[in-house]
Amino acid sequence: MEIVYVYTKKREEFGRQCNFTDRTAESLVDIPVDDSLKESFIERNPCESAIQCAPEMSEHEVNTERFETQSRGINHVEGGWPKDINPAEVEQTMRFRKKVEKDEVYIQAIQQLGSVMEHTIKQNNAVDIYEEYFDDIVEDGCAEPPSAKTINVFRDPNEHKRTASNISWYPDNAQKLAVAYSVLEFQRSPPGMSMDSYIWDVESPNKPDMTLKPISPLVCIEYNPKDPHCLVGGQYNGQLAFWDTRKGSQPIEVSAISNSHSDPLYKCIFLTSKTGTECFTTSTDGQVLWWDIREKWRNPRRRSFWTSLRRANPLLEESP
C-alpha cells in the first residue's frame, strides 16, 4: 500500500512573483572625480615587472607501504565418501568400492576414459622429452657479465638501528638465516638499546621468524651443520651461548664468565666431526677455546694462548 501525504500552501504565501522585462540602462550611483587625491600619489615611470617563462614544477617523493606476507599450510585428507561410510573402516570402504564397481554408470565412465588415457600415453611415449635439438650449435662465448640483484632487505626492527655483525645460513637449505646484531664501538651503545638477534625467513622480510634473547649483544653466530635446530653465539661480554630453536628464544646454556673470553667473542666455528658437538671460539684477548656442547659448558676442553713477541714469530702456548 502506497502512503501519500499532500502538502497544501496558498499562492499568497509564496512571496512576490518575479517578472523580468527589458529596459534601458540607468545610473544608480555617480561619484565625481576628486583632484585633491592626486597629491597623495606619485606616478611610477618607468614601471618594472619581472616575469618567468619557465613552467613551475614541484618534486614529490612517495613511499608505499610494505606488503606483509604470511605462510600458511593446508592439510588435505581423504574425502568424498558418503556420510554413512567411515573411511577408517576397511571393510566398509571395500564393500562400497565393490558396490560402485558393479554399477553400469561406473563401467561406462571407465570405458570412455580408457580410450582418452591410452591416446595420451601413446603420445607421451612417442615424444622424447629429453631430446637435445641444438647439439650442433656452438655456445656463444660472449656471455652476460655476472650481476647481483637485491631480492629482499632485512632491517633491524628495533628503534635504535644496529650493525649486522655476523650471519649464518640454515644448513639444510637457504630458506633461513641467523643474523647477529651488535654495536662494536666501545661505550657507544645508546641507552635502552635492544640486545636481541633474529632468525629471518628469506621469503618474509617484514617480520623475523624467531627472536634470540642473549644476556649480552651477539657479535657472531653459527648454525650446527649436524643439527640445524642448534646454534651457538659469541657475546660482547666474551661468553658463549647455546640455543635450541625447538625450546624457545632463551639460551639453554651460557658459559661461565670465569671460563670465557675477556674480550668480545668475534668468531665461533663448528668442527667437522662425527658428533658435531665441538666448536672453536676466538677473541682479541689472545685465546682460542675448544668447547664441547655435551659437557654443558663447565670448562673448555682446551685453552690456547697466542702471544706475539714479534710479528713474524708468534708463540703458541697451550694449557689442558
C-alpha positions as CSV (number, residue, x, y, z in Angstrom):
1,M,0.0,0.0,0.0
2,E,1.4,3.4,-1.0
3,I,1.2,6.2,1.6
4,V,0.9,9.7,0.2
5,Y,0.7,12.9,2.1
6,V,-0.1,16.1,0.2
7,Y,1.2,19.5,1.5
8,T,-1.0,22.5,0.5
9,K,0.0,26.2,0.6
10,K,-1.7,29.3,-0.6
11,R,-0.2,31.3,-3.5
12,E,0.0,34.4,-1.5
13,E,2.3,32.7,1.0
14,F,5.0,32.1,-1.7
15,G,6.0,35.7,-1.9
16,R,6.1,38.2,-4.7
17,Q,6.3,36.7,-8.2
18,C,9.4,37.7,-10.2
19,N,8.6,39.2,-13.6
20,F,11.6,40.0,-15.8
21,T,11.3,42.7,-18.5
22,D,13.7,44.5,-20.9
23,R,14.5,48.2,-20.2
24,T,17.3,50.8,-20.8
25,A,20.3,51.2,-18.6
26,E,20.3,53.7,-15.8
27,S,22.9,55.2,-13.5
28,L,22.3,54.4,-9.8
29,V,25.4,56.0,-8.3
30,D,27.7,58.8,-9.7
31,I,30.9,59.5,-7.8
32,P,32.6,62.7,-9.1
33,V,36.4,62.9,-9.6
34,D,38.3,64.5,-6.7
35,D,41.5,66.1,-8.0
36,S,42.9,66.7,-4.5
37,L,43.6,63.0,-4.0
38,K,46.3,63.1,-6.8
39,E,48.6,64.8,-4.3
40,S,48.8,61.7,-2.2
41,F,50.2,59.5,-5.1
42,I,53.3,59.6,-7.3
43,E,53.3,58.3,-10.9
44,R,55.8,55.5,-11.4
45,N,57.8,55.9,-14.6
46,P,59.3,53.6,-15.7
47,C,57.4,50.7,-14.3
48,E,59.4,47.4,-14.0
49,S,57.8,44.0,-13.7
50,A,59.6,40.5,-13.6
51,I,58.1,37.6,-15.4
52,Q,59.2,33.9,-15.7
53,C,58.5,32.0,-18.9
54,A,59.6,28.6,-17.4
55,P,56.8,26.4,-16.2
56,E,56.5,26.0,-12.4
57,M,57.3,22.4,-11.3
58,S,57.5,20.6,-8.0
59,E,59.1,17.4,-6.8
60,H,57.4,14.9,-4.6
61,E,58.6,11.5,-3.1
62,V,56.2,8.8,-2.3
63,N,57.0,5.6,-0.4
64,T,54.3,2.9,-0.5
65,E,53.6,0.7,2.5
66,R,55.3,-2.6,2.6
67,F,53.2,-5.6,1.8
68,E,53.2,-8.1,4.6
69,T,53.0,-11.8,3.7
70,Q,52.2,-14.8,5.8
71,S,52.9,-18.5,5.2
72,R,50.0,-20.9,5.9
73,G,49.7,-24.6,5.4
74,I,46.7,-26.8,4.4
75,N,46.3,-30.5,5.3
76,H,44.3,-32.4,2.7
77,V,42.7,-35.6,3.9
78,E,40.8,-38.3,2.0
79,G,37.2,-37.3,1.3
80,G,34.3,-37.9,-1.0
81,W,32.8,-40.8,1.0
82,P,29.1,-40.9,1.8
83,K,28.0,-39.9,5.3
84,D,27.2,-43.4,6.3
85,I,30.7,-44.7,5.3
86,N,33.6,-44.4,7.8
87,P,36.8,-44.0,5.8
88,A,38.8,-45.5,8.7
89,E,36.9,-48.8,8.5
90,V,38.5,-51.0,5.8
91,E,35.5,-53.4,5.5
92,Q,33.0,-50.5,4.8
93,T,35.2,-48.9,2.2
94,M,35.9,-52.3,0.4
95,R,32.2,-53.1,0.4
96,F,31.4,-49.6,-1.0
97,R,34.0,-50.0,-3.7
98,K,32.6,-53.3,-4.9
99,K,29.2,-51.8,-5.0
100,V,30.3,-48.9,-7.1
101,E,32.3,-51.1,-9.5
102,K,29.2,-53.2,-10.3
103,D,27.3,-50.0,-11.3
104,E,26.7,-49.7,-15.1
105,V,27.4,-45.9,-15.0
106,Y,30.9,-46.6,-13.5
107,I,31.7,-49.2,-16.2
108,Q,30.7,-46.8,-19.0
109,A,32.8,-44.0,-17.5
110,I,35.9,-46.2,-17.3
111,Q,35.4,-47.3,-20.9
112,Q,35.2,-43.7,-22.1
113,L,38.2,-42.5,-20.1
114,G,40.2,-45.6,-21.1
115,S,40.5,-44.5,-24.8
116,V,41.5,-41.0,-23.8
117,M,44.1,-42.2,-21.4
118,E,45.5,-44.7,-24.0
119,H,45.9,-41.9,-26.6
120,T,47.7,-39.7,-24.1
121,I,50.1,-42.5,-23.0
122,K,51.0,-43.3,-26.6
123,Q,51.5,-39.7,-27.4
124,N,53.8,-39.3,-24.4
125,N,55.8,-42.4,-25.4
126,A,56.2,-41.1,-28.9
127,V,57.9,-37.8,-27.8
128,D,61.3,-37.8,-26.2
129,I,61.2,-35.1,-23.6
130,Y,65.0,-35.4,-23.1
131,E,65.9,-34.9,-26.7
132,E,68.6,-32.3,-27.4
133,Y,67.5,-30.2,-30.5
134,F,70.5,-27.9,-30.7
135,D,73.6,-30.1,-30.2
136,D,75.4,-28.8,-33.3
137,I,75.1,-25.1,-32.2
138,V,78.3,-23.7,-30.6
139,E,77.6,-21.6,-27.5
140,D,78.5,-18.0,-27.8
141,G,81.4,-17.1,-25.5
142,C,80.2,-13.6,-25.1
143,A,78.0,-14.2,-22.1
144,E,76.5,-11.5,-20.0
145,P,78.7,-10.2,-17.2
146,P,77.9,-11.6,-13.7
147,S,75.5,-9.4,-11.8
148,A,73.6,-9.4,-8.5
149,K,70.0,-8.3,-7.7
150,T,68.6,-7.2,-4.4
151,I,65.7,-9.6,-3.6
152,N,64.8,-8.7,0.0
153,V,66.2,-6.3,2.6
154,F,66.1,-7.4,6.3
155,R,66.1,-4.4,8.6
156,D,66.7,-4.3,12.3
157,P,63.1,-4.0,13.7
158,N,64.2,-2.0,16.8
159,E,64.1,1.7,17.2
160,H,67.9,2.0,17.6
161,K,69.4,0.6,14.5
162,R,72.5,-1.7,15.0
163,T,75.1,-3.3,12.8
164,A,74.6,-6.8,11.5
165,S,77.9,-8.1,12.7
166,N,77.6,-11.8,11.5
167,I,75.2,-14.0,9.6
168,S,74.9,-17.8,9.3
169,W,72.8,-19.7,6.8
170,Y,70.5,-22.6,7.6
171,P,72.4,-25.8,7.0
172,D,69.6,-27.8,5.3
173,N,68.5,-25.2,2.7
174,A,68.8,-21.5,2.0
175,Q,65.4,-20.5,3.3
176,K,66.5,-19.1,6.7
177,L,69.5,-17.2,8.1
178,A,70.5,-16.2,11.6
179,V,71.8,-12.6,12.0
180,A,73.7,-11.3,15.0
181,Y,73.2,-7.6,15.8
182,S,75.5,-5.5,18.0
183,V,77.3,-2.2,18.3
184,L,81.0,-2.9,18.3
185,E,82.3,0.6,19.3
186,F,83.2,0.7,22.9
187,Q,80.6,2.6,25.1
188,R,78.7,3.8,22.0
189,S,75.6,1.8,22.8
190,P,72.6,4.2,23.3
191,P,70.5,3.8,26.4
192,G,67.7,1.3,26.0
193,M,69.2,-0.5,23.0
194,S,67.9,-4.0,22.4
195,M,70.2,-7.0,22.7
196,D,68.0,-9.3,20.6
197,S,69.2,-11.1,17.4
198,Y,66.9,-12.7,14.9
199,I,66.4,-15.6,12.6
200,W,64.9,-14.5,9.3
201,D,62.9,-16.3,6.6
202,V,64.1,-15.4,3.2
203,E,60.6,-15.1,1.9
204,S,59.3,-13.0,4.8
205,P,61.5,-9.8,5.3
206,N,58.8,-7.9,7.2
207,K,58.8,-10.0,10.4
208,P,61.6,-12.2,12.0
209,D,60.9,-15.9,12.0
210,M,62.3,-16.2,15.6
211,T,63.9,-13.9,18.2
212,L,67.1,-14.8,20.1
213,K,67.4,-13.2,23.5
214,P,71.0,-13.3,24.8
215,I,72.2,-11.7,28.0
216,S,74.7,-9.6,26.0
217,P,74.6,-8.5,22.3
218,L,75.7,-11.2,19.9
219,V,78.9,-10.5,17.9
220,C,78.9,-13.8,16.0
221,I,76.5,-16.6,15.4
222,E,76.9,-20.1,13.8
223,Y,74.5,-23.0,13.0
224,N,75.4,-26.5,13.9
225,P,75.9,-28.3,10.5
226,K,74.9,-31.6,12.0
227,D,71.8,-30.3,13.8
228,P,70.0,-27.3,12.1
229,H,68.0,-26.6,15.3
230,C,71.1,-25.8,17.4
231,L,73.1,-22.5,17.3
232,V,76.0,-21.0,19.2
233,G,76.6,-17.3,19.6
234,G,79.5,-15.3,20.8
235,Q,78.5,-12.4,23.0
236,Y,80.0,-9.0,23.5
237,N,81.0,-9.8,27.1
238,G,83.0,-12.9,25.9
239,Q,80.6,-15.6,26.9
240,L,79.4,-18.4,24.5
241,A,75.7,-19.1,24.4
242,F,73.9,-22.2,23.0
243,W,70.3,-22.2,21.6
244,D,67.9,-24.9,20.6
245,T,65.2,-23.3,18.4
246,R,62.7,-26.0,19.5
247,K,62.9,-24.8,23.1
248,G,62.3,-21.1,22.8
249,S,64.2,-17.8,22.4
250,Q,66.2,-18.0,25.7
251,P,69.7,-19.7,25.5
252,I,69.8,-23.2,27.0
253,E,73.4,-22.9,28.2
254,V,75.8,-20.0,28.7
255,S,79.5,-20.4,29.6
256,A,80.7,-19.1,32.9
257,I,82.4,-15.7,32.8
258,S,85.5,-17.2,34.5
259,N,85.9,-19.7,31.8
260,S,85.1,-17.4,28.9
261,H,87.0,-14.8,26.8
262,S,87.8,-11.5,28.5
263,D,87.2,-9.6,25.2
264,P,84.2,-9.8,22.8
265,L,83.9,-13.2,21.2
266,Y,84.4,-12.4,17.5
267,K,84.3,-15.8,15.9
268,C,82.9,-19.3,16.6
269,I,83.0,-22.3,14.2
270,F,82.0,-26.0,14.5
271,L,84.4,-28.8,13.8
272,T,83.6,-31.3,11.1
273,S,83.5,-34.3,13.5
274,K,81.2,-37.3,13.8
275,T,79.4,-36.0,16.8
276,G,79.1,-32.4,15.6
277,T,79.2,-31.1,19.1
278,E,82.7,-29.5,19.2
279,C,83.4,-25.9,18.3
280,F,86.3,-23.3,18.4
281,T,86.0,-19.7,19.6
282,T,88.5,-16.9,19.3
283,S,88.7,-13.3,20.5
284,T,91.1,-10.3,20.7
285,D,92.2,-11.4,24.2
286,G,94.7,-13.8,22.5
287,Q,92.8,-17.0,23.4
288,V,91.4,-19.9,21.3
289,L,89.0,-22.1,23.2
290,W,87.8,-25.6,22.3
291,W,84.3,-26.4,23.5
292,D,82.1,-29.5,23.6
293,I,78.4,-29.0,23.8
294,R,77.9,-32.3,25.6
295,E,79.9,-31.1,28.6
296,K,77.3,-28.3,29.3
297,W,79.9,-25.5,29.2
298,R,81.6,-26.5,32.6
299,N,85.1,-25.8,31.2
300,P,86.6,-25.6,27.7
301,R,88.3,-28.8,26.6
302,R,91.5,-26.9,25.7
303,R,92.7,-23.4,26.0
304,S,95.4,-21.9,23.7
305,F,97.1,-18.5,24.3
306,W,98.6,-16.6,21.4
307,T,101.3,-14.1,22.2
308,S,103.2,-12.1,19.7
309,L,106.8,-11.2,20.8
310,R,107.5,-10.3,17.2
311,R,105.1,-10.1,14.3
312,A,106.9,-12.7,12.3
313,N,107.4,-15.1,15.2
314,P,104.1,-15.9,17.1
315,L,104.3,-18.2,20.0
316,L,101.6,-20.7,20.9
317,E,101.1,-21.7,24.5
318,E,98.6,-24.4,25.3
319,S,97.0,-25.4,28.6
320,P,94.9,-28.5,29.2
